[in-house]
């Protein structure tokens, strides 16, 4: 498995070995991929980067979190999120 892309099935130290830090996760977001943290309590959460187009109400790129029910909410990483190495790419 690629060290930059972990999966939800991994736990503990194994997740840290294959997980990404936030700067790498951010680069994946910029490549139009969604990411999540392995150790988040809520399953089905993911972060995506929104890129504005001619129909956007927002004039700049921003991050949003998708909740398990499909609701999207603007999102900012916490200090904990920024310092963890359990980020992985999700579908």
N, C-alpha and C positions, 0 to 999 in steps of 0.2 A: 504494500500500500504506500502511496505517496505520503511523505512526512508532512505535507502541507494540507492534506485533506483527511481529517479524522471522520469517524462515524459515531452515531448515537450509541452503538452497541459497546463501545469502549468505556472502561471505568477507571477511576483512580489514576495511578502512576502511568498506566498504559495510555490514557487519554492525554496526559501531559506530554508524552513522547511523540505522539502523532498530531497534537493540537497546534494551532497557530497562535501567535501573539496578535494583539489588536492591529499593529501596523500592517501585518500581512493580511489579516482579515479585511482591513480597509481597502487594500489593493484589490482583493477579490471582489469587494462591493463595487469598486470603480470599473471592474470588468463585467459588471451587470450580473454578478452571482449573488445569491443570498447566503447569509451566514447565521450561525447560532452558537451559543455556548453550551458545552456538554453539561455543565453543572447547574444550568438554570432549572428551577423547580417546575416551572410550567412546561409541559411537553407541547410541541407544535408551534413554539415561538420562533420567529425568524426576523432578521434584520435585512432590509433591502435599501438600496440607494435609488432615489427618484431623480431622474434627469429631466429638467424642464424642456418643453417643446413649445410650439406656437400656440397650443391650446391650454397651457399650464397657467394657473393663477399665481404660482410661485415663480420667482424670477431666478432662483438659484437652486443648485443641487442640495438635497437634504436626505436624511436617513429616516426611515419609519420602521416600526415593529408591527408585524402581523401577528395578531392574537389567534388562539386556536379556533375561534368562531369566525375568522376571516376579517375581522375589523382591523383597519390600519390606523396607527397612531404615530404622530411625529415622535422621534426618539433621540435622546442624547445619551452617550455612554457615561456610566458612573466611574469613579476612581477604581473601583473593584473590577469593572469590565475592562478598563484600559490596561490593567496590570496582570490579567490572567492569560494563560497560554492554553486554554481549552476551547478555543474557537475552531469551528469547522464549517465547510461548505455544505449547504443543504439544497435540495431540489426546489 
